[in-house]
Amino acid sequence: MSENALHENYRDLTTGRIGRKLIRFALPVIAANLLQALYSLVDMSIVGRYNLAPGMSAVNVGGSIIQIILVIAMAMTNGGSVVVGQLLGAKRKEDATKAAGTVFSILFVIAIVLTAITLIFRVPLLRAMNTTEEAFAGALAYLTICACGSIMVYIFNANSAILRAAGESVQPLIAVAVCTVINLVLDLLMVGQFGMGPAGAAYATIISQTVSAVLTTIFVKRLGLIEFKVGYFAIDKRFIKSMMKIALPSCLQLVLVTLSFAFVNALINEIGTAASAAAGAVSKLGSFATLPPQSIMSALMALTAQNLGANNIPNIRKGLRAGAGVGIGVTVVVCCIIWAIPGRLIGLMTPDVAVAQAGATFFRWVGLSYLFESVLFVLYGILMGAGYTNITLLCGVMSSLVLRYTLAWIFTRFTNWGFAGIGVAYALAALGAMLVAVAFYLSGRWTKPRVKV
């Protein structure tokens, strides 16, 4: 595709009314993330209705391992998204296309390797997480099936990141909407009608994810940033260093954060199946609280990358003011609801009263962490868009390992707080990471991009 044609297709985030553009960009991202959260919630809630606590625990434990695989894809696409965004902001359209091809090639290799490793070590991994015996078979089936289909998630994430870098957020929303509907229908059939349990939920997931991968590939092709020819998928060495400089710290951060959740889940599993099921329900329900700031993070990441490429710092500050009002404000409202009726919210996921009772106080404390995370995610958008994934790595390590897991271990071993103590650890960990991110933003160092392409 010619440079002129590509210029007509991508959305320029460096001109016009920046606050309005950011919100218009973010709204479809919020809607897409909402649907993805519903998508995840459907698996858990339908399994919970038909298989009660053991089924919910199986999906929670198996899903936490799958998440480790997927965060590596997210990290790589973050690196690719920043590079593609900077190139588009600098009006280097042909280079942006070559950079996109490099992202696809690297992700494909990573997906194959990680899928093989997961399948080989899936039983020891589940044992290491203290998976209860009544949930083990379901967790093993869920993990095996989802691992086999993880390459489709990699393709979807790569496509979505490239579309966002080009300022396009409606098309990923369309793909997620179709995916969610398919997943819901298949879940009702496979789990509810055919009684396939966690395995049925896993099949529904990978089939719907395959559809979303195909759809987003079509959208990226229309944009002109993907070409189905051998030369396109050649790795361009000019962009590898810049991508890896962003992707590797981001990858390490996301892996450590996800591992910390897995470690914390192991502590929760020691408490019992009801606590494990409640933690799974809180994880799915709580994702709604951070949807707005996470969506603003994606929008600010694209806006920051393009405006740093165009050397327009004031636009980034304008975007931050507009995005923070939406992202943080909505989270405050959601958290108030969580504090008011935590048990009832968990009860939406399962009729098991013991699960709701076990998770109520835990959910309140975790809800407090969402307030701190909303500030953190908004600032992450700017820091990641400027390439400072080393700072987000620092925040992630502090939050996930230094604070969250360590405090959770201490509270469960040396206090009588029990499950609620783990919730307290969540809140304190998020607060510590937020303070680091705020300090770095106020320093102004992010105004000089860490990578230049």
N, C-alpha and C positions, 0 to 999 in steps of 0.2 A: 504494500500500500504506500502511496506517495506521502510525503511529509504534509502537504496541504490537506489531503483527505483525512489524515490522522488528526491534524490540528482542528478540523471541523468537528470531529467526533468527541474528543476528550473535553472535560469541563475544567476551565481555567479558574483556579481558586486564588489568583493573585490580583484580580481587579474587581471593581464594583463594590457593593455593600457587603463587606466581609462577614459581619455578624449574621446577616440574613442568609448569605450563602452557606455559612457553616451550619445553621439550623436546618436549612432546606436539605443539605447533604446528610445531616445527622438523623433526621426524622425517619427516612427509610432504613438507616442502620439500626435505629432503636426498634423499629417494627420487625426487622429481620432477626435481631437478637432476641426479641420477645418470642417470636415464633420458634427460634432454636431452643429457648428455655422451655417453651411449651412442649416441643418435640421431645426433650429430655424428660420432662415431667410426665408425659404420656407413658413412656416406658415404665417409669417407677410406679405411677399410680395404678395402671392396669395390672401390672404384676402384683402390686400390693393388694388389689381387690381380690385377685384370684388365688394368690399364693401366700398372702399375709407376710409376716415378718421374715421367714426364711427366703422368700422370693425377693423381697426388697433388699435384704442384706446381700444376696447374691449379685444383684444388679449394681449395688453400691460398690462392693469390693471389686468385682470384675471391671466395672466402669472406671474405677480409680487407677487401675493399671493401664487400661486403654488410654486414659488421659495423658499418661506419661509419654506414650508414643505420639499422641496428637500435638502436644505442646512443642515438640521439636519441629513439626510442620509449621506451627504458628510462628516460631522464632525465625525460621528460614524465610517465610513469607514476609515477616516484618522487615528483614534486611532487604529483600527484593523490592518491597513496596516503597521504602525510603529512597532507594537508588532510582527506581522508575519515576517516582514523584519528582525528584530533583531534576532528572533529565527532561521531564515534560515541562517543569517550571522554567528551565533554561531553554526551552523550545528545541531540544535535540531529540526529535521524534524517532529517527531511525535507530539511534542508540538505545532509546527506550524499548523499542521492539526487540533488539538483540539482548538487552538485559532481561526482558521477560522470558525469552527463550532459555537463557541461562538458569533462571529460577526453576523452570519446569524440569530441566535436565537433572539438576542437583537433587530436587525433591524426589524424583522417580527412583534414583539410586538409593537414597536414604530410606524411602518407604519399603523397598524390597528387603533391605538389610534388617531393619527394625522388626518387620513382620516375622522374618525367619527367627530372629533372636527370641521374640515373645513366644512363638509357638514352641520352641525348644525348651524354654525355661518356665512355661506357664504354671506347672504344678509346684515347683519350688517357690515361685513368686507368691502364689496363693497361700502356701504354708507359712511363708515368712510374714504374711500379714495377719496371722492368727485367725484365718477364716474358720468360722464355726463349722462343725461337721454337718449340721442340718442345712447349711447354705453352700457347702463346698461343691457339690455336683452341679448345681445351678450356676455358680460363679465360674466354674471351669468351662461349661458350655457357652456361657455368655462371652467370656474372654476369648475363647478359641474362634468363635464365629466372627466377632467384631474385629479381631486381629486380621483375619483373612480379608476383610473388606476395607481395611484402613487406608489402602492406596487410593480409594475413591474419595476419602475425606481429605487426603493430601492434595488431590487434584482440585477439589472444591475450594480449599483454603488458598491455594495458589491463584486460582482464577479470581476469587473474591478480593484478594489483596491487590492484584493488578488492576482490577476494576476500580477499587477505592482510590488507588494512586492516581488514576485518570479522572478522579472526581465523580465517578459513577457509583451510585448507591442503590438505585431503584432495581436494576437488573439482579443483583444478588438477593434482594428481597423477593423478587418473583420466584427465583429458584428455591429459596427456603420455604416459601409458602406452598409450593407444589410438593416439596419434600415432606413437609409437616402433615399435609393431608394424606399422602400415601402412607406415611408412618402410622398415623392414627387408624386408618382403615385396616392395615395389615396387623397392627397390634390387637385390635378387637377380634380379628379373625384367628390369628395364630395363638394368642394367649387366651382370649376369652372363649372362642368357639372350639378350637382344636386342642386346647389344654397343653400347649407346648412350653409354658412357663418362661423362665429367663431366656431359653434358647429361641423361643418364638419372638421375643422382644428383640433379640440380637439380629435375627433374620430380617425382621421388619426394618431395623435400623440400616443395615447395609444395602438393602434393596432401594430404600428411599434415598440414601446417600449417593448411590450410583446414578439415579435420575438427576439429582442436583449437580453432580459433577459434569454430566453430559450437557445440561442446560447452560451452566456457566462457561463451559468451553465454547459453546456456540456464541455466547454474548461477547467473549473476549475476541473471538474470530471476527465478529462484525465490527468491533472497535478497531481492528487492524493491528492488535498487539500479539497475535499468534498466527503462525503460518504452518500448514501441514506439509512441510518439506524437510528433507534431511538436514540441510544447512542451518535451519532455524534452531534446531535443538543442540547445535554445537555450543560448548561452553566458551563464552567470551572472557578471556583472561583479564581484560581491562576492568571488569566489574567485580571479579571474584573477591579481591582484597577489600573493597568497600562493603560488599554484602556481608562478608564474614566478620568484618570489624563490628558490624551492627548485630549480625545474627548470632555469633558465638556467645557473647555475654547474655543476649536475650534468651538463647537456648538454655544456657546454664541456669539462668534465673528461673525460667519456667519449669525446667526439670526439677530443680531443687524445691521450688514451691510445691510442685505436684508430689514429689517424694515426701515432703513434710506432711502433706495431707494423708498420704498412704501410711506414714509412720503414726500419725495421730489416729487414723482409723484402726491401726493395730492396738493402740491403747484403748480405744472405744470398744473394740471387739472383746477385750479382756473383761469389760463390764458386763457384756451379755448381748444376746441377739436383739432384744428390744431397743437397746441403746444404739446398736449398729443400724437398725432399721430407721430409728429416729434421726440419726445423723445423715442417712441417705435422703430422707424426706426434707430435712432442713437444707441440705446442699442444693436440692432441686428447687425448693421454694425460695430460698435465699438468693438464688441467681437473679430473680426478678428485681430485687432491691438495687443491685449494682448494674442493671441493664442500661439506664440512662448515662451514668458516667463512663461506662465501658464504650458505649456508642459514641459519646463525645470524644473519648480518647482516640477512636479510629478516625473520626472526622478531623480532629486537631492534628493527628499524625500526618494525614494527607496534606492538610492546609500548611502545616509547618514545613514539610519537605518542599512543596512547590514554592513557598514564599522565601525560603532560604536560597533555593535555586535562583530566584528572581531578586535576591538581596532586599527583601521588603520586611523588616522586623516589625514595624508598627502594625501591620496586618495581623501578625501572630498574636500580639497583645490584645487586639480587638477581638479576635476569635476566642481567646481565653476568657475574656469577660462575658461574652455571649454564652459560651459553652458551660462555664461554671454555674451560671444562674440556673440553667436547665438541669444539668447533670446532678448537681448537689441538692438543689431544691426538691426535685422529685424523690430523691433518696430519703430525705428527711421525712416526707409524708409516708413513704412505705415503711420506714423503720418505726414510726409511731403506731402503725397498724400492727406490726409484729409484736411490739411491746404490749399492746392492748389484748390481743387474742392469739398468743402463740400456739396453745393447745388445739384450738379450733382449726387453725391453719394446717397443722400437722394431720389433724383428723380428716382433712380433705383428701389425704393421700391413702389412708387406710382405715378400716373400721376397727382395727385393733386398739383398744383403749389404752393398753399398757404402753404402746409405742408413743402415743400422744402425751401421756403423763410423764414418760421418761424424758421427752425432748423439750418440754415447755420452757423450763428455766434456762436450759442450754441455748435455746433459740433466742431468748431475750438478750443474752450476752453476745451471741454471734451477731444479732441485729445491731448492737452498738458498734461492732467492728465495721459494718457497712458504711456508717457515717464517715469514719476515717478513710476508708477505702475509696469513697466517692471523690474526696479531695485528691487522693493519691492517683487515681486513674486519670483524672482530668490533667494533672501535671505530667503524667506519663506520656500523654499524647504529644506534648511539646518536646519533652526530653528524647523520646524515641524518634520523633520526626527530625530532630537535630542530630541524631546518631548517638546520643549519650546513653546507650544501653548498658554501659559500665556502671552508671549511677543507678539505673533501675535494677541492675544485678545486685548492687550493694543493698538497696532497699529490700529486694526479694530475699537475700540471704539473712539479713537482720530479722525480717518478719517471720520467715518460714522456719529457719533452723535455730538461730540464736534465741529468738523469743518464743514463737508459737509452740514448737515441739518441746523445747527445754522447760518452759513454764507449765505446759500440759503435763509433762512427766513429773515435775515437782509437785503440782497440785494434786495429781492422782496418787502419788506415793506418800506425801507428807501432810496432807490435809484431809478433812472429811467432806470436802466439797464434791467429790465424785465427778459425775458427768458434767455438772454445772461448772466445775473448775476448769474443764477443758474449754468451755465457752468463754470464761474470763481470759484465758490465754489467747484466744482469738482476738479479743478486743485490744489487749495490751500490745500484741504484735503489730496490729494494723496502725495503732497510734505511733509506735516507734518509727515505722517505715515512713509514715506521712510526714513526720517532723524532718526527716532527712531530705525528702523530696522538696518540701517547702523551702528549706535552707538553700538547696542548690538552685532552685528557680530564682530566689531573691538575689543570689550572687551574680546573675546575669551572664554566666559563662556559656549558657546554651545558645546565646545569640551568634556565636561563632561555631558553625557546623563541625562536628567531629570528623566527618568524612566529606570529601569533595570529589565529584565525578566529572 
